[in-house]
Amino acid sequence: MVKTENSRTKHGDIAAAWLRVTEPVRPSNADIKFFGRVLGSKLKPNVLVLGLTPELIDAALAISPRKISVIEIRQRAIRELVSLASQDWSSVDFIPASWMDELPDLHASFDVIVAHGSFVHLRYPSQWLGALRILRHYLAKDGRIALKLFSRPYFTQSVHERLSEYRSHILEIAETGETSSHRDFASITTVLKLSALSESILPSGEIDQQTLEIKIKELSREVRRLISGTELWEVFSSDYDAATPRDYDGVIPLSAPSINKCIELFCHAGFDVDVSECPDTRFVGAFHYIVLSIKD
């Protein structure tokens, strides 16, 4: 697993921002085991990773694949996130493109396609269906797609409620001034921002950008009021500017439909669907492991 660090001097801005995020946005040990099982179900597979998630690339390399390709639209991410590698990425083929741009050279090329939270950045249902159509073309015979999916939680705890829950802990962390406590605050920040995101999901599955912006501004104002002037705020203040860091080059969350809507769409797109819920008591029903295979 990639370590959490807070130095802005060792890494580029995108890598530094990723290091200030924790589970469940970054892959957990349970996530890596899930992806490892799917990757390991094929002998020397050709693997496609959607989006540049360092932990997934390392997990794919660990099973000695025939080939790994990564489709990532953010060219700066391709340059910067290599600093987070725990293995040698020299054999990885980075493709600077959108998942929505079909690349005919990739047809029938991959035994396993993996993505961690990637579909939240696509519009539901139109872009989901478009991406799934393309991914069907990329799969080799008997290929599989493994996803960790963020969907609309079964119930939502508001940002205000989360802040009330964490207020004393935030103040305690800020008072210590220890770099070792930054991981605790990164975890709180991740949960607070996911709460803002969850509150902004419409029944249709679309994420209301105006509501999300308001929630993030409220969150930023309250956290700043608690820890303004501390080293902690200096390190993390930019993470409260928007739902995703400004260094993510405009990649934003767009949709998180209910898991039932997700399953229905996957089936409509021609896939058999295997679903299991990720155990996360903070966001019950929000995260699921999905394995897709083309229907016979």
C-alpha positions in Angstrom: 0.0 0.0 0.0 1.2 3.6 -0.7 2.1 5.5 2.5 0.3 8.7 3.5 2.6 11.6 3.5 2.1 15.4 3.6 5.2 16.8 2.1 4.6 19.0 -0.9 8.2 18.9 -1.9 8.6 15.2 -2.7 5.7 15.0 -5.0 3.8 16.9 -7.7 0.5 18.6 -6.7 -1.7 15.7 -7.9 0.3 13.1 -6.1 0.4 15.3 -2.9 -3.4 15.7 -3.1 -3.8 11.9 -3.4 -1.7 11.4 -0.4 -4.0 13.6 1.7 -6.9 11.3 0.9 -7.7 8.1 2.8 -10.1 5.1 2.5 -12.7 4.6 1.2 -11.8 7.0 -1.6 -8.3 5.5 -1.8 -8.2 1.7 -2.0 -8.2 -0.2 1.3 -6.5 -3.5 2.1 -9.9 -5.2 1.5 -10.2 -3.4 -1.9 -6.8 -4.6 -2.9 -7.7 -8.2 -1.9 -10.9 -8.0 -4.0 -9.0 -6.7 -7.1 -6.2 -9.2 -6.5 -8.7 -12.1 -6.5 -10.2 -11.0 -9.8 -6.8 -10.3 -11.3 -5.4 -13.6 -10.1 -8.3 -15.6 -11.6 -6.6 -15.3 -15.0 -3.2 -16.6 -15.9 -0.9 -13.8 -17.0 -3.7 -11.6 -18.0 -3.7 -8.4 -20.1 -5.0 -5.8 -17.7 -6.6 -2.4 -18.3 -6.9 0.1 -15.4 -9.4 2.9 -15.8 -7.9 6.0 -14.2 -4.5 6.3 -12.7 -5.0 4.7 -9.3 -1.4 3.8 -8.1 -2.6 1.1 -5.7 -4.4 -0.8 -8.6 -1.3 -0.6 -10.8 0.8 -2.0 -8.1 -1.8 -4.8 -7.4 -1.8 -5.7 -11.1 1.9 -5.8 -11.3 2.0 -8.1 -8.3 0.3 -10.9 -10.3 2.9 -10.8 -13.1 0.5 -9.9 -15.9 1.4 -10.1 -19.6 0.6 -6.4 -20.0 -0.9 -3.5 -18.1 -2.4 -0.5 -19.8 -3.8 2.6 -18.1 -6.3 5.0 -19.6 -6.0 8.4 -17.9 -7.2 11.8 -19.3 -5.1 13.9 -16.9 -1.6 14.1 -18.5 -0.2 15.7 -15.4 -1.4 12.8 -13.4 0.5 10.4 -15.7 3.7 12.4 -15.1 3.3 12.9 -11.3 1.7 9.8 -9.8 4.6 7.6 -10.8 6.2 9.0 -7.7 3.8 6.9 -5.6 4.7 3.6 -7.2 5.8 0.8 -4.9 6.8 -1.3 -7.9 8.6 -0.6 -11.2 6.1 0.9 -13.6 8.4 1.0 -16.6 6.4 -1.7 -18.4 3.1 0.0 -17.9 1.5 1.5 -21.1 -0.1 4.9 -20.2 -2.8 6.0 -22.7 -3.7 9.7 -22.4 -7.3 9.5 -23.4 -10.9 9.7 -22.1 -12.7 6.4 -21.3 -15.5 7.8 -23.5 -13.2 7.8 -26.6 -13.3 4.3 -28.2 -9.9 3.1 -29.2 -10.3 0.4 -31.9 -6.7 -0.9 -31.4 -7.8 -2.0 -27.9 -10.7 -4.2 -29.1 -10.7 -7.7 -27.6 -7.4 -7.0 -25.8 -8.0 -7.3 -22.1 -8.7 -10.3 -19.8 -9.4 -8.0 -16.8 -10.5 -4.4 -16.6 -10.3 -2.7 -13.2 -11.6 0.6 -11.9 -11.8 2.0 -8.4 -14.6 4.6 -8.0 -14.2 5.7 -11.7 -17.9 5.6 -12.6 -18.7 8.5 -10.2 -17.0 10.8 -12.8 -19.4 9.8 -15.6 -23.0 11.0 -16.1 -25.7 8.5 -15.4 -27.1 6.8 -17.4 -25.8 8.1 -20.8 -22.1 8.1 -20.2 -22.3 4.9 -18.1 -23.9 3.1 -21.0 -21.5 4.6 -23.5 -18.5 3.5 -21.4 -19.8 0.0 -20.8 -20.4 -0.4 -24.6 -16.8 0.5 -25.2 -15.5 -1.7 -22.4 -17.4 -4.7 -23.8 -15.4 -4.2 -27.0 -12.2 -4.1 -25.1 -12.8 -7.4 -23.3 -11.2 -10.6 -24.6 -13.2 -13.8 -24.6 -14.3 -14.7 -21.0 -12.9 -11.4 -19.8 -14.2 -9.7 -16.6 -14.6 -6.1 -15.3 -14.0 -5.5 -11.6 -15.2 -2.3 -10.1 -15.5 -0.6 -6.7 -18.6 1.4 -7.1 -19.8 4.5 -5.1 -23.6 4.6 -5.1 -26.3 6.5 -3.2 -26.1 5.5 0.4 -29.1 3.8 2.1 -29.2 6.7 4.5 -27.3 10.0 4.7 -25.6 11.6 7.7 -25.4 15.3 7.1 -22.2 17.4 7.1 -23.4 19.2 10.1 -23.9 15.9 12.0 -20.5 14.7 10.9 -18.8 17.9 12.1 -20.5 17.7 15.4 -19.2 14.1 15.8 -15.7 15.0 14.9 -15.3 18.5 16.3 -13.5 17.6 19.5 -11.2 15.2 17.6 -10.3 17.9 15.1 -9.4 20.4 17.8 -7.3 17.7 19.6 -5.4 17.0 16.4 -4.8 20.7 15.6 -3.5 21.2 19.1 -0.9 18.4 19.0 0.8 20.0 15.9 2.3 16.6 15.1 2.8 15.5 11.5 2.0 12.0 12.5 -1.6 13.2 13.3 -2.1 14.4 9.7 -3.4 10.9 8.7 -6.1 11.1 11.3 -7.2 14.5 9.9 -7.0 13.2 6.3 -9.4 10.4 7.3 -11.8 12.9 8.8 -11.5 15.2 5.8 -12.3 12.3 3.5 -15.4 11.3 5.5 -16.6 15.0 5.7 -16.3 15.5 2.0 -18.0 12.2 1.2 -20.9 13.3 3.5 -21.2 16.5 1.5 -21.2 14.4 -1.7 -23.8 12.0 -0.4 -26.1 14.9 0.6 -25.9 16.2 -3.0 -27.1 13.1 -4.8 -30.5 13.5 -6.4 -33.0 10.5 -6.6 -32.1 10.2 -10.3 -28.5 9.5 -9.3 -27.2 12.8 -10.6 -25.0 14.8 -8.2 -26.4 18.3 -7.9 -23.3 20.5 -8.4 -24.9 23.6 -6.9 -25.8 21.7 -3.7 -22.4 20.1 -3.6 -20.7 23.5 -3.9 -22.8 24.9 -1.1 -22.1 21.9 1.2 -18.3 22.1 0.6 -18.3 25.9 1.3 -20.2 25.3 4.5 -17.7 22.6 5.4 -14.7 24.8 4.6 -16.1 27.7 6.6 -16.7 25.5 9.7 -13.4 23.7 9.6 -11.5 26.9 9.0 -13.2 28.4 12.0 -12.0 25.5 14.1 -8.4 25.3 13.1 -7.5 28.5 11.2 -3.9 29.6 11.8 -2.7 26.1 12.6 -0.2 24.0 10.6 -3.0 21.5 10.0 -5.1 24.1 8.1 -2.1 25.2 6.1 -1.5 21.7 4.9 -5.2 20.8 4.2 -6.8 24.1 3.3 -6.8 23.5 -0.5 -8.6 20.2 0.0 -11.6 22.2 1.2 -11.7 24.4 -1.9 -13.9 21.9 -3.9 -15.2 18.4 -3.9 -12.1 17.3 -5.7 -8.8 19.1 -5.4 -8.1 21.9 -7.8 -5.1 20.0 -9.0 -7.3 17.3 -10.5 -7.7 19.3 -13.7 -11.4 19.6 -13.7 -12.3 15.9 -13.0 -15.4 16.1 -10.8 -18.0 13.7 -9.3 -21.1 13.6 -11.6 -23.3 10.7 -10.5 -23.9 8.1 -7.8 -27.2 6.2 -8.5 -28.6 3.7 -6.0 -27.1 0.2 -6.2 -30.4 -1.1 -7.7 -30.2 1.4 -10.5 -26.6 0.4 -11.1 -27.4 -3.3 -11.3 -30.3 -2.6 -13.6 -28.1 -0.6 -16.0 -25.3 -3.2 -16.0 -27.8 -5.9 -16.9 -29.3 -3.6 -19.6 -25.8 -3.2 -21.0 -25.5 -6.9 -21.5 -23.6 -8.1 -18.5 -24.0 -10.7 -15.8 -23.5 -9.0 -12.5 -21.9 -10.2 -9.2 -22.4 -7.8 -6.3 -21.1 -7.7 -2.8 -21.3 -4.8 -0.3 -18.1 -3.3 1.1 -18.2 -3.3 4.9 -18.1 0.4 5.8 -20.3 1.5 8.7 -19.8 5.2 8.0 -21.5 5.0 4.6 -23.8 2.0 4.7 -24.8 0.8 1.3 -22.6 3.4 -0.5 -19.7 1.1 -1.7 -20.0 -2.2 -3.5 -17.6 -4.6 -5.3 -18.9 -5.4 -8.8 -17.7 -8.1 -11.2 -19.1 -7.9 -14.7 -18.9 -10.6 -17.4 -20.6 -10.6 -20.8 -23.8 -12.5 -20.9 -23.8 -15.7 -23.0 
